[in-house]
Amino acid sequence: MSKEYRWKLNLKNSTNRDDLRFFGIHLEMPPLKLVYGAKAAEPEKMDHLKDNPSLDWRSYERQAEAYTKQASLSGLDVVYIAGTDFEQLKNLTGQLLSHNMRAVGKGDFLSPKELAEVQLLTKDQQSLIDYEVLLRWAGFAGGMASMAAWNIALRRY
């Protein structure tokens, strides 16, 4: 990514605020099928979310709206999205494009051979790639209930 956009990158220290002008989004949610399946199977356990929307961290729509708004206010036009649900990543990419921002992910800068190797990794291993990239943000958004998002923000702090 730094080569593509000609950004200065210091590989020796991942938290020293490199000159990487991108907004990072950590999209950590269960897959939509899992969320909607849980709502259908045990709706009584999901009722508390209706009464307190701030607790509905699983809502893709709520997070996408908040992240898009925050990214557009950042003044940055490149947004790196980290996550493993490709349907949600694709939807968020379209939403960001409608706000004149370019959404990218770990697969956008790899050769076909490198991408094939990454796809052989477990989701946890792939998340480590996102983690290293997200440590270099100029702006960041992540779920309040996400330990990974907190870890990224606190590492940068």
ZIGIVEN-V472523 format. One record per residue. RES is the residue in one small letter. PSI is psi as a letter, one per 30 degrees, with the letter a starting at -180 (* if undefined). Layout:
res=RES psi=PSI
res=RES psi=PSI
//
This chain:
res=m psi=e
res=s psi=e
res=k psi=e
res=e psi=e
res=y psi=g
res=r psi=h
res=w psi=k
res=k psi=k
res=l psi=k
res=n psi=j
res=l psi=f
res=k psi=f
res=n psi=j
res=s psi=f
res=t psi=g
res=n psi=g
res=r psi=i
res=d psi=l
res=d psi=i
res=l psi=j
res=r psi=i
res=f psi=l
res=f psi=k
res=g psi=k
res=i psi=k
res=h psi=j
res=l psi=j
res=e psi=j
res=m psi=l
res=p psi=l
res=p psi=k
res=l psi=e
res=k psi=e
res=l psi=e
res=v psi=e
res=y psi=e
res=g psi=e
res=a psi=e
res=k psi=e
res=a psi=e
res=a psi=e
res=e psi=i
res=p psi=f
res=e psi=f
res=k psi=f
res=m psi=f
res=d psi=e
res=h psi=f
res=l psi=e
res=k psi=e
res=d psi=f
res=n psi=i
res=p psi=f
res=s psi=f
res=l psi=f
res=d psi=i
res=w psi=f
res=r psi=f
res=s psi=j
res=y psi=e
res=e psi=e
res=r psi=e
res=q psi=e
res=a psi=e
res=e psi=e
res=a psi=e
res=y psi=e
res=t psi=e
res=k psi=e
res=q psi=e
res=a psi=e
res=s psi=e
res=l psi=f
res=s psi=f
res=g psi=g
res=l psi=k
res=d psi=f
res=v psi=k
res=v psi=k
res=y psi=k
res=i psi=k
res=a psi=k
res=g psi=l
res=t psi=f
res=d psi=j
res=f psi=f
res=e psi=e
res=q psi=e
res=l psi=e
res=k psi=e
res=n psi=e
res=l psi=e
res=t psi=e
res=g psi=e
res=q psi=e
res=l psi=e
res=l psi=e
res=s psi=f
res=h psi=g
res=n psi=h
res=m psi=k
res=r psi=k
res=a psi=k
res=v psi=l
res=g psi=a
res=k psi=f
res=g psi=f
res=d psi=f
res=f psi=g
res=l psi=k
res=s psi=l
res=p psi=e
res=k psi=e
res=e psi=e
res=l psi=e
res=a psi=e
res=e psi=e
res=v psi=e
res=q psi=f
res=l psi=f
res=l psi=l
res=t psi=l
res=k psi=e
res=d psi=e
res=q psi=e
res=q psi=e
res=s psi=f
res=l psi=e
res=i psi=e
res=d psi=e
res=y psi=e
res=e psi=e
res=v psi=e
res=l psi=f
res=l psi=f
res=r psi=g
res=w psi=l
res=a psi=f
res=g psi=l
res=f psi=k
res=a psi=k
res=g psi=l
res=g psi=k
res=m psi=f
res=a psi=g
res=s psi=j
res=m psi=e
res=a psi=e
res=a psi=e
res=w psi=e
res=n psi=e
res=i psi=e
res=a psi=e
res=l psi=e
res=r psi=e
res=r psi=e
res=y psi=*
//
